[in-house]
Amino acid sequence: MSNTFKQIPQGFKQTDIGLIPEEWDLKKLSEASEIIMGQSPPSSTYSSNGNGLPFYQGKTDFGNVYPTPRIWCTSPSKIAEKNDILISVRAPVGPTNLSFEKSGVGRGLSAIRARENHYLYIYYYLKKIEKEIEKLGTGSTFKAINKSQLYNIKIPLPPLPEQKKIAHVLSKIQRAIETQKQIIKTTQELKKALMQKLFTEGLNPATTGQKQTEIGLIPESWEITNLGSIVNFKTGKLNSNAAVDGGKYPFFTCSQGDFWIDDYKYDEEAILLSGNNARAIYSVKYYNGKFNAYQRTYIITIKNLAEYDYFFLKFALEFNLERLRIISIGTSTKYLTLGLLTNLLFIKPDITEQKEIAVLLKNIDSKISIYINRLNALKDLFEGSLNKLMTGQIRVKDIEFKIDKEKVS
């Protein structure tokens, strides 16, 4: 929880958590706020139909500012008020939300109520040190922090007007992040709806008509064949731990994320399909160039490019991910065998129509990619601003701007 410099700059002072501006205080969390340790009432008081107060315990929606209630409680013994900070204190330790309304707090959470300080300032500071709070957790079965550890967390406190300005700046960026997330979600839903229409009706449903097949409605002119007649399959050879931070080449695994490696084995155009996943949520990616692959990742190449298009294949596989989930085998980990994939019934439109459909969906993917890049830039801005504002490296005390009624969503 420290920021360090080689020597103390003018206007700063050394504290237990590092350097902070001279006029800031350093206090324990228990001095800056009231802390309510959660407690779970009898399960007979819970409901799933909105009866009682929203009730949170432990794993809330850590990706959002405000958690979404999944259960309610008619007689919670510990109560969080609106704008109280909710911090997870066991399995996991550290993740933080804000309470949108009066709610019950179970034993996996604590509610933090700002006293003479700004609630958003304290919230953002706890967000800044989430990883460091996590390290305080102890226990073999699951990690937890106790009341004393929570009470003794040190927090730097600027004067209240500066706290408000810091919170205002960060909440503005936070709102932009939430807006960008919603744009991405809406565009992804649009893509899903368009894929449903294109893969069941084609480009000209009024003139081509539809027919019922073993895999559902498709355009009258489209063929059904086995996927194995269209493509060749091979798998990667490496273990997943072969990934290298900052590697030179893409390393395709069964994860949705992106990984890198310093050596390549393949140099070709291909579709990469994950071959296993605990919940049968598989990823489909396109790549053309040098890459490497995990041993359970399928490297799919098209046999005849005059008959089938790579991007159409990618989107058609995306459209069929639910079918792949259903036919997966395995218990604790689901996986796709070569036999399942080879014999999978698959659509085969005319190559011209394939390419036209692929262009439409590629355009949406390009927009989603732009929106994701914007979101990542906003997240980087938030992280950088959070660190510098909370350590006094950037000061907002002398900046004059109107602070509206603050709302984080």
Secondary structure as the mmCIF struct_conf table of DSSP 4:
data_model
#
loop_
_struct_conf.conf_type_id
_struct_conf.id
_struct_conf.beg_label_comp_id
_struct_conf.beg_label_asym_id
_struct_conf.beg_label_seq_id
_struct_conf.end_label_comp_id
_struct_conf.end_label_asym_id
_struct_conf.end_label_seq_id
STRN STRN1 ASN A 3 ASN A 3
BEND BEND1 LYS A 6 GLN A 7
HELX_LH_PP_P HELX_LH_PP_P1 ILE A 8 PRO A 9
TURN_TY1_P TURN_TY1_P1 GLN A 10 GLY A 11
STRN STRN2 PHE A 12 THR A 15
TURN_TY1_P TURN_TY1_P2 ASP A 16 ILE A 17
STRN STRN3 GLY A 18 PRO A 21
TURN_TY1_P TURN_TY1_P3 GLU A 22 GLU A 23
STRN STRN4 ASP A 25 LYS A 28
HELX_RH_AL_P HELX_RH_AL_P1 LEU A 29 ALA A 32
STRN STRN5 SER A 33 MET A 37
HELX_RH_3T_P HELX_RH_3T_P1 SER A 43 THR A 45
STRN STRN6 TYR A 46 SER A 47
BEND BEND2 SER A 48 GLY A 50
BEND BEND3 GLY A 52 GLY A 52
STRN STRN7 LEU A 53 TYR A 56
BEND BEND4 GLY A 58 GLY A 58
TURN_TY1_P TURN_TY1_P4 PHE A 62 GLY A 63
BEND BEND5 ASN A 64 TYR A 66
HELX_LH_PP_P HELX_LH_PP_P2 PRO A 67 PRO A 69
BEND BEND6 ARG A 70 ARG A 70
STRN STRN8 ILE A 71 CYS A 73
BEND BEND7 THR A 74 SER A 75
BEND BEND8 SER A 77 LYS A 78
STRN STRN9 ILE A 79 ALA A 80
HELX_LH_PP_P HELX_LH_PP_P3 GLU A 81 GLU A 81
TURN_TY1_P TURN_TY1_P5 LYS A 82 ASN A 83
STRN STRN10 ILE A 85 VAL A 89
STRN STRN11 ARG A 90 ARG A 90
BEND BEND9 ALA A 91 PRO A 92
STRN STRN12 VAL A 93 LEU A 98
BEND BEND10 PHE A 100 LYS A 102
STRN STRN13 SER A 103 VAL A 105
TURN_TY1_P TURN_TY1_P6 ARG A 107 GLY A 108
STRN STRN14 LEU A 109 ALA A 114
BEND BEND11 ARG A 115 ASN A 117
HELX_RH_AL_P HELX_RH_AL_P2 TYR A 119 LYS A 128
TURN_TY1_P TURN_TY1_P7 ILE A 129 ILE A 129
HELX_RH_AL_P HELX_RH_AL_P3 GLU A 130 LYS A 135
TURN_TY1_P TURN_TY1_P8 LEU A 136 LEU A 136
STRN STRN15 THR A 138 THR A 138
BEND BEND12 SER A 140 PHE A 142
STRN STRN16 ALA A 144 ALA A 144
HELX_RH_AL_P HELX_RH_AL_P4 LYS A 147 TYR A 151
TURN_TY1_P TURN_TY1_P9 ASN A 152 ASN A 152
STRN STRN17 LYS A 154 LEU A 157
HELX_RH_AL_P HELX_RH_AL_P5 LEU A 160 GLU A 201
BEND BEND13 LEU A 203 LEU A 203
HELX_RH_AL_P HELX_RH_AL_P6 PRO A 205 THR A 208
STRN STRN18 GLN A 210 THR A 213
TURN_TY1_P TURN_TY1_P10 GLU A 214 ILE A 215
STRN STRN19 GLY A 216 PRO A 219
TURN_TY1_P TURN_TY1_P11 GLU A 220 SER A 221
STRN STRN20 GLU A 223 ASN A 226
HELX_RH_3T_P HELX_RH_3T_P2 LEU A 227 SER A 229
TURN_TY1_P TURN_TY1_P12 ILE A 230 ILE A 230
STRN STRN21 VAL A 231 THR A 235
STRN STRN22 LEU A 238 LEU A 238
HELX_RH_3T_P HELX_RH_3T_P3 SER A 240 ALA A 242
TURN_TY1_P TURN_TY1_P13 ASP A 245 GLY A 246
BEND BEND14 LYS A 248 LYS A 248
STRN STRN23 TYR A 249 PHE A 252
BEND BEND15 CYS A 254 GLY A 257
STRN STRN24 PHE A 259 ILE A 261
BEND BEND16 ASP A 262 ASP A 262
STRN STRN25 TYR A 266 SER A 274
STRN STRN26 ASN A 276 ASN A 277
TURN_TY1_P TURN_TY1_P14 ALA A 278 ARG A 279
STRN STRN27 VAL A 284 ALA A 293
STRN STRN28 TYR A 294 TYR A 294
TURN_TY1_P TURN_TY1_P15 GLN A 295 ARG A 296
STRN STRN29 THR A 297 ILE A 302
BEND BEND17 LYS A 303 LYS A 303
TURN_TY1_P TURN_TY1_P16 LEU A 305 GLU A 307
HELX_RH_AL_P HELX_RH_AL_P7 TYR A 310 PHE A 319
TURN_TY1_P TURN_TY1_P17 ASN A 320 ASN A 320
HELX_RH_AL_P HELX_RH_AL_P8 LEU A 321 ILE A 327
STRN STRN30 ILE A 329 ILE A 329
BEND BEND18 THR A 331 THR A 333
STRN STRN31 LYS A 334 TYR A 335
HELX_RH_AL_P HELX_RH_AL_P9 LEU A 338 THR A 342
TURN_TY1_P TURN_TY1_P18 ASN A 343 ASN A 343
STRN STRN32 LEU A 345 LYS A 348
HELX_RH_AL_P HELX_RH_AL_P10 ILE A 351 MET A 390
TURN_TY1_P TURN_TY1_P19 THR A 391 GLY A 392
BEND BEND19 GLN A 393 ILE A 394
TURN_TY1_P TURN_TY1_P20 LYS A 397 ASP A 398
HELX_LH_PP_P HELX_LH_PP_P4 ASP A 404 ASP A 404
BEND BEND20 LYS A 405 LYS A 405
HELX_LH_PP_P HELX_LH_PP_P5 GLU A 406 GLU A 406
#
